[in-house]
Amino acid sequence: MICPNCKYNVPSGMQYCPNCGNLLNNAQPSSSGMPTQRIDRLPAPQQRRITSPLEPLEEYPQYQEPRSEQSSTSMAPIPMPAVPQVVPRGTLPNTTYVVPAPRTNNTAIVSLVFGILGWFILPVIGPFVAIIAGHMALNQIKATNYEQEGRGMAIAGLILGYIQIIALVILCVVIALGIITLTQFN
């Protein structure tokens, strides 16, 4: 029998053309839509029981040429399924997706800037703003499931703010002790 679609010489008893998958004339499709006759081209695999994972494998069986009614110089066609492939909904093949770069949290930047400015320009207000903004930034970054960047800047602002507050407390204690000692000796 010759396939009307691709003009391939189909063996008798086949419902579908093994070359193009076309339903042949005078054939009723099966319930699954696939050929009912199996096309055997390679020898059946030999089953072997492995008793140990360290046991060496035997040689693989030698390749045997497929049996074909055509001449040995022509290549045998590969059977194709009769069911077309379906692309999942919402996806396009060969599509390039652009993923935006993660944004840096603005509150983390504020925390780092005020942590640095607190050492030079704003010694009283700077550390408090750095600590408050640093904690707010860490909470915001955590709330976005770490999709935002800036966690390191927020932690750096917190460290600078806490160190400066500790330095301010020590400075206030030293000044208070100095005032007390001066008033006692006068």
C-alpha positions as CSV (number, residue, x, y, z in Angstrom):
1,M,0.0,0.0,0.0
2,I,1.3,3.5,-0.8
3,C,0.6,6.5,1.5
4,P,-1.4,9.1,-0.4
5,N,0.3,11.9,1.6
6,C,4.0,11.1,1.3
7,K,4.0,8.3,-1.3
8,Y,5.8,6.0,1.1
9,N,5.5,2.2,0.6
10,V,3.6,1.2,3.7
11,P,3.7,-2.5,4.8
12,S,0.3,-4.2,4.7
13,G,-1.8,-4.2,7.9
14,M,-0.8,-0.7,9.0
15,Q,-3.4,1.9,9.9
16,Y,-1.0,4.9,9.9
17,C,2.0,5.7,7.6
18,P,5.2,5.2,9.6
19,N,6.8,8.0,7.6
20,C,4.4,10.9,8.0
21,G,1.8,9.5,10.5
22,N,-1.1,10.0,8.1
23,L,-4.3,7.8,8.5
24,L,-4.3,5.5,5.6
25,N,-7.4,4.8,3.4
26,N,-9.7,2.0,4.5
27,A,-8.4,2.2,8.1
28,Q,-10.4,3.0,11.2
29,P,-8.5,5.0,13.8
30,S,-8.0,3.3,17.2
31,S,-9.4,4.9,20.4
32,S,-6.0,6.3,21.4
33,G,-5.3,7.8,18.0
34,M,-2.0,5.9,17.7
35,P,-1.1,3.0,15.4
36,T,-2.3,-0.4,16.7
37,Q,0.5,-2.3,15.1
38,R,3.9,-1.8,16.8
39,I,6.8,-1.0,14.5
40,D,9.9,-2.9,15.7
41,R,13.1,-1.6,14.3
42,L,15.6,-2.5,17.0
43,P,16.1,-5.8,18.8
44,A,14.3,-6.1,22.1
45,P,16.6,-5.2,25.1
46,Q,18.1,-8.0,27.0
47,Q,17.2,-8.0,30.6
48,R,19.9,-8.8,33.1
49,R,19.8,-8.9,36.9
50,I,22.5,-6.9,38.6
51,T,23.3,-8.2,42.1
52,S,26.0,-5.7,43.0
53,P,26.5,-2.0,42.0
54,L,30.2,-2.8,41.6
55,E,29.6,-5.7,39.3
56,P,31.0,-4.8,35.8
57,L,28.5,-4.6,33.0
58,E,28.7,-6.9,30.1
59,E,29.2,-5.6,26.6
60,Y,26.2,-4.0,25.0
61,P,24.5,-6.1,22.3
62,Q,25.8,-5.5,18.8
63,Y,23.7,-3.2,16.6
64,Q,21.7,-5.0,14.0
65,E,20.5,-3.4,10.8
66,P,16.7,-3.0,10.7
67,R,14.8,-5.3,8.4
68,S,13.5,-3.3,5.5
69,E,11.8,-4.1,2.2
70,Q,13.7,-1.3,0.5
71,S,17.3,-1.5,-0.6
72,S,20.0,-1.5,2.0
73,T,21.4,1.8,0.8
74,S,18.3,3.9,1.6
75,M,17.6,5.0,5.1
76,A,14.5,3.7,6.8
77,P,12.0,6.5,7.8
78,I,11.4,7.2,11.5
79,P,7.8,6.6,12.6
80,M,6.1,9.8,13.7
81,P,3.2,10.0,16.1
82,A,-0.2,10.8,14.7
83,V,-1.0,13.3,17.5
84,P,0.6,16.8,16.9
85,Q,2.6,18.4,19.7
86,V,0.7,21.0,21.7
87,V,2.4,24.1,23.0
88,P,1.2,25.0,26.6
89,R,-1.1,28.0,26.7
90,G,0.7,31.3,27.4
91,T,4.1,30.2,26.2
92,L,5.6,31.1,22.8
93,P,8.5,29.1,21.4
94,N,11.8,30.9,20.9
95,T,10.7,33.9,23.0
96,T,13.2,36.1,24.8
97,Y,12.0,37.3,28.2
98,V,13.6,40.4,29.8
99,V,13.7,40.2,33.5
100,P,14.1,43.6,35.2
101,A,17.0,44.1,37.5
102,P,16.2,44.0,41.2
103,R,15.6,47.5,42.7
104,T,17.7,48.8,45.7
105,N,15.6,49.7,48.7
106,N,15.5,53.5,49.1
107,T,15.2,53.3,52.9
108,A,18.5,51.3,53.0
109,I,20.2,54.1,51.1
110,V,18.9,56.6,53.5
111,S,20.1,54.5,56.4
112,L,23.7,54.3,55.0
113,V,23.8,58.0,54.1
114,F,22.7,59.2,57.5
115,G,25.0,56.6,59.2
116,I,27.9,58.3,57.3
117,L,26.7,61.9,57.8
118,G,26.2,61.3,61.5
119,W,30.0,61.0,61.9
120,F,30.8,64.4,60.2
121,I,27.8,66.7,59.9
122,L,24.8,65.5,61.9
123,P,26.3,63.9,65.1
124,V,23.0,64.1,67.1
125,I,20.3,63.4,64.5
126,G,22.2,61.2,62.1
127,P,22.6,58.0,64.1
128,F,18.9,58.0,65.1
129,V,17.7,58.4,61.5
130,A,20.2,55.7,60.4
131,I,18.9,53.2,63.0
132,I,15.3,53.8,62.3
133,A,15.7,53.8,58.5
134,G,17.9,50.7,58.8
135,H,15.3,48.7,60.6
136,M,12.5,49.9,58.3
137,A,14.6,48.9,55.3
138,L,15.3,45.4,56.6
139,N,11.5,44.9,57.3
140,Q,10.7,46.1,53.8
141,I,13.3,43.8,52.1
142,K,12.0,40.9,54.1
143,A,8.4,41.7,53.2
144,T,9.2,41.5,49.5
145,N,10.8,38.1,50.0
146,Y,14.3,39.5,49.4
147,E,13.5,40.6,45.9
148,Q,14.8,44.1,46.7
149,E,18.5,44.7,47.1
150,G,20.1,46.9,49.8
151,R,20.2,44.6,52.8
152,G,24.0,45.2,53.2
153,M,23.5,49.0,53.1
154,A,20.8,48.8,55.7
155,I,23.0,46.7,58.0
156,A,25.9,49.1,57.5
157,G,23.7,52.0,58.4
158,L,22.6,50.2,61.5
159,I,26.1,49.4,62.6
160,L,27.3,53.0,62.0
161,G,24.3,54.4,63.9
162,Y,24.7,52.1,66.9
163,I,28.4,52.7,67.1
164,Q,27.9,56.4,67.0
165,I,25.2,56.3,69.7
166,I,27.5,54.3,72.0
167,A,30.3,56.9,71.3
168,L,27.8,59.7,72.2
169,V,26.8,58.0,75.4
170,I,30.5,57.5,76.4
171,L,31.2,61.1,75.5
172,C,28.3,62.3,77.6
173,V,29.5,60.2,80.6
174,V,33.1,61.6,80.2
175,I,31.8,65.1,80.1
176,A,29.5,64.6,83.1
177,L,32.4,63.1,85.1
178,G,34.6,66.0,84.1
179,I,32.0,68.5,85.2
180,I,31.6,66.7,88.5
181,T,35.3,66.6,89.2
182,L,35.7,70.3,88.3
183,T,32.9,71.3,90.6
184,Q,34.3,69.3,93.5
185,F,37.8,70.8,93.4
186,N,36.5,74.4,93.1
